[in-house]
Amino acid sequence: MATATQPVDTKKAERRKLHFNSLAELKAEIDRLASGEVRTTGNWTLAQAIDHLAAIFEGSLDGIPAKAPWFVRMLAPTFRNRALHKGIDPGIKLSGDMKRILPPEDVTLENATARMNRIFQRLDKGEKMLQPSPVFGKMTHEDWSNLHMRHAELHLSFMHPIG
Protein backbone atom coordinates (compact mmCIF):
# COMPACT_ATOMS: atom_id res chain seq x y z
CA MET A 1 0.00 0.00 0.00
CA ALA A 2 1.18 3.54 -0.69
CA THR A 3 2.15 6.05 1.94
CA ALA A 4 0.86 9.59 2.20
CA THR A 5 3.99 10.82 0.44
CA GLN A 6 3.96 8.17 -2.29
CA PRO A 7 0.40 7.56 -3.44
CA VAL A 8 -0.32 4.78 -5.90
CA ASP A 9 -1.37 5.87 -9.38
CA THR A 10 -4.70 4.08 -9.29
CA LYS A 11 -5.08 4.38 -13.05
CA LYS A 12 -2.11 2.00 -13.40
CA ALA A 13 -2.50 -0.15 -10.28
CA GLU A 14 -3.26 -3.86 -10.39
CA ARG A 15 -6.99 -4.45 -10.06
CA ARG A 16 -9.40 -7.36 -9.98
CA LYS A 17 -12.25 -7.47 -12.46
CA LEU A 18 -15.50 -7.38 -10.51
CA HIS A 19 -19.14 -7.15 -11.49
CA PHE A 20 -22.04 -7.19 -9.02
CA ASN A 21 -25.53 -7.98 -10.25
CA SER A 22 -27.19 -7.32 -6.90
CA LEU A 23 -26.60 -5.72 -3.55
CA ALA A 24 -26.65 -9.25 -2.07
CA GLU A 25 -23.62 -10.12 -4.23
CA LEU A 26 -21.90 -6.97 -3.03
CA LYS A 27 -22.63 -7.84 0.61
CA ALA A 28 -21.28 -11.36 0.10
CA GLU A 29 -18.03 -9.98 -1.36
CA ILE A 30 -17.58 -7.51 1.49
CA ASP A 31 -18.16 -10.36 3.99
CA ARG A 32 -15.66 -12.58 2.13
CA LEU A 33 -12.97 -9.89 2.03
CA ALA A 34 -13.51 -8.90 5.67
CA SER A 35 -13.20 -12.51 6.85
CA GLY A 36 -9.74 -13.16 5.41
CA GLU A 37 -6.41 -11.63 4.54
CA VAL A 38 -6.33 -9.03 1.78
CA ARG A 39 -3.52 -7.50 -0.25
CA THR A 40 -4.26 -3.95 -1.37
CA THR A 41 -2.95 -2.36 -4.54
CA GLY A 42 -4.58 1.05 -4.14
CA ASN A 43 -4.22 3.86 -1.64
CA TRP A 44 -6.77 2.70 0.93
CA THR A 45 -7.08 -0.19 3.34
CA LEU A 46 -10.03 -2.55 3.09
CA ALA A 47 -11.51 -0.80 6.13
CA GLN A 48 -11.23 2.59 4.44
CA ALA A 49 -12.82 1.29 1.22
CA ILE A 50 -15.76 -0.25 3.09
CA ASP A 51 -16.21 2.85 5.25
CA HIS A 52 -16.25 5.06 2.13
CA LEU A 53 -18.82 2.81 0.46
CA ALA A 54 -20.90 2.96 3.65
CA ALA A 55 -20.75 6.77 3.64
CA ILE A 56 -22.20 6.90 0.14
CA PHE A 57 -24.87 4.32 1.00
CA GLU A 58 -25.84 6.37 4.05
CA GLY A 59 -26.06 9.43 1.85
CA SER A 60 -28.43 7.68 -0.53
CA LEU A 61 -30.68 6.89 2.45
CA ASP A 62 -30.28 10.00 4.60
CA GLY A 63 -28.83 12.66 2.31
CA ILE A 64 -25.29 13.83 1.65
CA PRO A 65 -24.55 17.31 3.00
CA ALA A 66 -22.31 18.12 0.04
CA LYS A 67 -22.46 18.93 -3.65
CA ALA A 68 -20.00 18.15 -6.38
CA PRO A 69 -18.40 21.21 -8.00
CA TRP A 70 -20.75 22.98 -10.43
CA PHE A 71 -18.77 21.93 -13.50
CA VAL A 72 -19.00 18.25 -12.49
CA ARG A 73 -22.78 18.57 -12.03
CA MET A 74 -23.04 20.26 -15.44
CA LEU A 75 -21.16 17.40 -17.12
CA ALA A 76 -22.90 14.66 -15.09
CA PRO A 77 -25.59 13.88 -17.67
CA THR A 78 -22.88 12.90 -20.17
CA PHE A 79 -21.42 10.21 -17.89
CA ARG A 80 -24.44 9.20 -15.79
CA ASN A 81 -25.37 6.13 -17.86
CA ARG A 82 -21.77 4.89 -17.86
CA ALA A 83 -21.45 5.37 -14.09
CA LEU A 84 -24.71 3.55 -13.39
CA HIS A 85 -24.27 0.63 -15.78
CA LYS A 86 -20.72 0.22 -17.02
CA GLY A 87 -18.41 1.36 -14.26
CA ILE A 88 -16.42 4.18 -12.75
CA ASP A 89 -12.83 4.91 -13.69
CA PRO A 90 -10.16 5.09 -11.00
CA GLY A 91 -8.26 8.24 -10.14
CA ILE A 92 -11.11 10.63 -9.32
CA LYS A 93 -10.00 13.17 -6.72
CA LEU A 94 -12.66 14.47 -4.37
CA SER A 95 -12.48 18.13 -3.47
CA GLY A 96 -14.39 20.77 -1.53
CA ASP A 97 -17.53 19.52 0.21
CA MET A 98 -17.07 16.08 -1.30
CA LYS A 99 -14.06 15.43 0.96
CA ARG A 100 -16.64 14.77 3.69
CA ILE A 101 -17.14 11.28 2.29
CA LEU A 102 -13.46 10.34 2.45
CA PRO A 103 -12.69 7.69 5.07
CA PRO A 104 -10.59 8.39 8.14
CA GLU A 105 -7.10 6.88 8.05
CA ASP A 106 -7.63 5.10 11.36
CA VAL A 107 -11.00 3.42 10.67
CA THR A 108 -10.98 -0.20 11.78
CA LEU A 109 -12.29 -3.08 9.72
CA GLU A 110 -14.63 -3.95 12.58
CA ASN A 111 -16.18 -0.47 12.60
CA ALA A 112 -16.37 -0.21 8.81
CA THR A 113 -18.08 -3.60 8.38
CA ALA A 114 -20.47 -2.86 11.27
CA ARG A 115 -21.42 0.43 9.57
CA MET A 116 -21.98 -1.34 6.26
CA ASN A 117 -23.99 -4.14 7.90
CA ARG A 118 -26.31 -1.57 9.54
CA ILE A 119 -26.99 -0.19 6.05
CA PHE A 120 -27.73 -3.63 4.61
CA GLN A 121 -30.12 -4.25 7.53
CA ARG A 122 -31.96 -1.00 6.76
CA LEU A 123 -32.28 -2.00 3.11
CA ASP A 124 -33.43 -5.50 4.07
CA LYS A 125 -36.21 -3.87 6.14
CA GLY A 126 -37.42 -2.07 3.01
CA GLU A 127 -35.89 1.40 3.29
CA LYS A 128 -35.42 3.03 -0.09
CA MET A 129 -32.45 5.03 -1.34
CA LEU A 130 -34.12 8.14 -2.73
CA GLN A 131 -31.98 11.09 -1.63
CA PRO A 132 -30.46 13.27 -4.36
CA SER A 133 -26.94 12.48 -5.49
CA PRO A 134 -24.38 15.27 -5.02
CA VAL A 135 -23.30 14.59 -8.62
CA PHE A 136 -26.39 13.35 -10.50
CA GLY A 137 -29.25 14.97 -8.58
CA LYS A 138 -32.55 13.08 -8.39
CA MET A 139 -32.08 9.30 -8.31
CA THR A 140 -34.40 6.31 -8.05
CA HIS A 141 -33.72 3.43 -5.68
CA GLU A 142 -32.69 1.33 -8.70
CA ASP A 143 -30.32 4.06 -9.91
CA TRP A 144 -28.70 4.22 -6.49
CA SER A 145 -28.37 0.41 -6.36
CA ASN A 146 -26.63 0.43 -9.73
CA LEU A 147 -24.36 3.28 -8.72
CA HIS A 148 -23.43 1.57 -5.44
CA MET A 149 -22.55 -1.65 -7.25
CA ARG A 150 -20.37 0.16 -9.83
CA HIS A 151 -18.76 2.25 -7.07
CA ALA A 152 -18.03 -0.87 -5.02
CA GLU A 153 -16.57 -2.63 -8.08
CA LEU A 154 -14.10 0.24 -8.37
CA HIS A 155 -12.96 0.35 -4.74
CA LEU A 156 -13.01 -3.39 -4.07
CA SER A 157 -11.07 -4.08 -7.28
CA PHE A 158 -7.94 -2.93 -5.42
CA MET A 159 -8.53 -5.58 -2.72
CA HIS A 160 -7.03 -8.98 -3.50
CA PRO A 161 -7.94 -11.93 -1.23
CA ILE A 162 -4.93 -13.96 -0.09
CA GLY A 163 -5.42 -17.69 -0.08
C-alpha positions as CSV (number, residue, x, y, z in Angstrom):
1,M,0.0,0.0,0.0
2,A,1.2,3.5,-0.7
3,T,2.2,6.1,1.9
4,A,0.9,9.6,2.2
5,T,4.0,10.8,0.4
6,Q,4.0,8.2,-2.3
7,P,0.4,7.6,-3.4
8,V,-0.3,4.8,-5.9
9,D,-1.4,5.9,-9.4
10,T,-4.7,4.1,-9.3
11,K,-5.1,4.4,-13.0
12,K,-2.1,2.0,-13.4
13,A,-2.5,-0.2,-10.3
14,E,-3.3,-3.9,-10.4
15,R,-7.0,-4.4,-10.1
16,R,-9.4,-7.4,-10.0
17,K,-12.2,-7.5,-12.5
18,L,-15.5,-7.4,-10.5
19,H,-19.1,-7.2,-11.5
20,F,-22.0,-7.2,-9.0
21,N,-25.5,-8.0,-10.3
22,S,-27.2,-7.3,-6.9
23,L,-26.6,-5.7,-3.5
24,A,-26.7,-9.2,-2.1
25,E,-23.6,-10.1,-4.2
26,L,-21.9,-7.0,-3.0
27,K,-22.6,-7.8,0.6
28,A,-21.3,-11.4,0.1
29,E,-18.0,-10.0,-1.4
30,I,-17.6,-7.5,1.5
31,D,-18.2,-10.4,4.0
32,R,-15.7,-12.6,2.1
33,L,-13.0,-9.9,2.0
34,A,-13.5,-8.9,5.7
35,S,-13.2,-12.5,6.9
36,G,-9.7,-13.2,5.4
37,E,-6.4,-11.6,4.5
38,V,-6.3,-9.0,1.8
39,R,-3.5,-7.5,-0.3
40,T,-4.3,-4.0,-1.4
41,T,-2.9,-2.4,-4.5
42,G,-4.6,1.1,-4.1
43,N,-4.2,3.9,-1.6
44,W,-6.8,2.7,0.9
45,T,-7.1,-0.2,3.3
46,L,-10.0,-2.5,3.1
47,A,-11.5,-0.8,6.1
48,Q,-11.2,2.6,4.4
49,A,-12.8,1.3,1.2
50,I,-15.8,-0.3,3.1
51,D,-16.2,2.9,5.2
52,H,-16.3,5.1,2.1
53,L,-18.8,2.8,0.5
54,A,-20.9,3.0,3.6
55,A,-20.8,6.8,3.6
56,I,-22.2,6.9,0.1
57,F,-24.9,4.3,1.0
58,E,-25.8,6.4,4.1
59,G,-26.1,9.4,1.8
60,S,-28.4,7.7,-0.5
61,L,-30.7,6.9,2.4
62,D,-30.3,10.0,4.6
63,G,-28.8,12.7,2.3
64,I,-25.3,13.8,1.7
65,P,-24.5,17.3,3.0
66,A,-22.3,18.1,0.0
67,K,-22.5,18.9,-3.6
68,A,-20.0,18.2,-6.4
69,P,-18.4,21.2,-8.0
70,W,-20.8,23.0,-10.4
71,F,-18.8,21.9,-13.5
72,V,-19.0,18.3,-12.5
73,R,-22.8,18.6,-12.0
74,M,-23.0,20.3,-15.4
75,L,-21.2,17.4,-17.1
76,A,-22.9,14.7,-15.1
77,P,-25.6,13.9,-17.7
78,T,-22.9,12.9,-20.2
79,F,-21.4,10.2,-17.9
80,R,-24.4,9.2,-15.8
81,N,-25.4,6.1,-17.9
82,R,-21.8,4.9,-17.9
83,A,-21.5,5.4,-14.1
84,L,-24.7,3.6,-13.4
85,H,-24.3,0.6,-15.8
86,K,-20.7,0.2,-17.0
87,G,-18.4,1.4,-14.3
88,I,-16.4,4.2,-12.8
89,D,-12.8,4.9,-13.7
90,P,-10.2,5.1,-11.0
91,G,-8.3,8.2,-10.1
92,I,-11.1,10.6,-9.3
93,K,-10.0,13.2,-6.7
94,L,-12.7,14.5,-4.4
95,S,-12.5,18.1,-3.5
96,G,-14.4,20.8,-1.5
97,D,-17.5,19.5,0.2
98,M,-17.1,16.1,-1.3
99,K,-14.1,15.4,1.0
100,R,-16.6,14.8,3.7
101,I,-17.1,11.3,2.3
102,L,-13.5,10.3,2.4
103,P,-12.7,7.7,5.1
104,P,-10.6,8.4,8.1
105,E,-7.1,6.9,8.0
106,D,-7.6,5.1,11.4
107,V,-11.0,3.4,10.7
108,T,-11.0,-0.2,11.8
109,L,-12.3,-3.1,9.7
110,E,-14.6,-3.9,12.6
111,N,-16.2,-0.5,12.6
112,A,-16.4,-0.2,8.8
113,T,-18.1,-3.6,8.4
114,A,-20.5,-2.9,11.3
115,R,-21.4,0.4,9.6
116,M,-22.0,-1.3,6.3
117,N,-24.0,-4.1,7.9
118,R,-26.3,-1.6,9.5
119,I,-27.0,-0.2,6.0
120,F,-27.7,-3.6,4.6
121,Q,-30.1,-4.2,7.5
122,R,-32.0,-1.0,6.8
123,L,-32.3,-2.0,3.1
124,D,-33.4,-5.5,4.1
125,K,-36.2,-3.9,6.1
126,G,-37.4,-2.1,3.0
127,E,-35.9,1.4,3.3
128,K,-35.4,3.0,-0.1
129,M,-32.5,5.0,-1.3
130,L,-34.1,8.1,-2.7
131,Q,-32.0,11.1,-1.6
132,P,-30.5,13.3,-4.4
133,S,-26.9,12.5,-5.5
134,P,-24.4,15.3,-5.0
135,V,-23.3,14.6,-8.6
136,F,-26.4,13.3,-10.5
137,G,-29.2,15.0,-8.6
138,K,-32.5,13.1,-8.4
139,M,-32.1,9.3,-8.3
140,T,-34.4,6.3,-8.1
141,H,-33.7,3.4,-5.7
142,E,-32.7,1.3,-8.7
143,D,-30.3,4.1,-9.9
144,W,-28.7,4.2,-6.5
145,S,-28.4,0.4,-6.4
146,N,-26.6,0.4,-9.7
147,L,-24.4,3.3,-8.7
148,H,-23.4,1.6,-5.4
149,M,-22.5,-1.7,-7.3
150,R,-20.4,0.2,-9.8
151,H,-18.8,2.3,-7.1
152,A,-18.0,-0.9,-5.0
153,E,-16.6,-2.6,-8.1
154,L,-14.1,0.2,-8.4
155,H,-13.0,0.3,-4.7
156,L,-13.0,-3.4,-4.1
157,S,-11.1,-4.1,-7.3
158,F,-7.9,-2.9,-5.4
159,M,-8.5,-5.6,-2.7
160,H,-7.0,-9.0,-3.5
161,P,-7.9,-11.9,-1.2
162,I,-4.9,-14.0,-0.1
163,G,-5.4,-17.7,-0.1
